[in-house]
Amino acid sequence: MIATSGDGTRLHYIVEGSGPPLVLVGGKTSNIDGAWWRYIPVFARRLKVIAFDNRGAGASDKPDTPYGTQLMAEDALAVLRDAGETSAHWFGLSMGGMILQQLALRHPDAVRSLILGATHCGGEHPPTGGAGNAPAIAGPLRRFANLYDTSFIAEHPDWVQEDASHFGKMPLHAIVRQDQAVKQHNLCGRLGEIRQPVLILHGRQDRMVPVARAEELQRGLPNARLQILQGGHQVHSEQFATVLPLILDFVAEVERRRT
């Protein structure tokens, strides 16, 4: 399916399942399949799952014009409305979590809750990631050492390789545009305005976004809980069996409170 954003950008999305709506928003360079292939079939048993390719990724348009998390939040809203919904729960990874911060500020009525994975509120904070005594990785999987905890790669190479088989490709200009959107994002001073329930998920060994940034999110958001798990930037994949029920239970709890 195709939704059209306000500037005419065409956004590819899918809908599966029925129940309370949950919109999935991927991170930088990710597409629907690469970010969510493990999650969508399971979520769809209990929820109406809406997942889309951000501008620049997957089957969505890839304009070579400035991107920003504000603009990409408007993209997300366009997808929600095209899918026939006015509000939803939202699960965003990395850049996707930044997009959702903008969405909650700009269109609070569209947000029932937020699940923010491996993300931060912006600003310049150099990575201090927790490599610790993790093993060095040799061979083709070493290119994923910044995404996964290296111990996880060493212990579960088949799992990582299976993930990698779903990763897509993007043109260089779109990667640059998404990267610019991330670098320009800074909402740390406005987190207190986001009143919806928030579940923050973060990997203790995340090298790209240090766990201190997740703790910063929790301090700034008035209605947030933080779950720190063993894992790297791909903690949602590494801890799939743990993250899945955390999200389903969180969504169910918010729905009960709404009714």
Summary of the structure (lengths in Angstrom):
residues: 259
radius of gyration: 17.0
end to end distance: 30.6
largest distance: 52.2
contacts: 910
relative contact order: 0.16
helix: 42%
strand: 18%
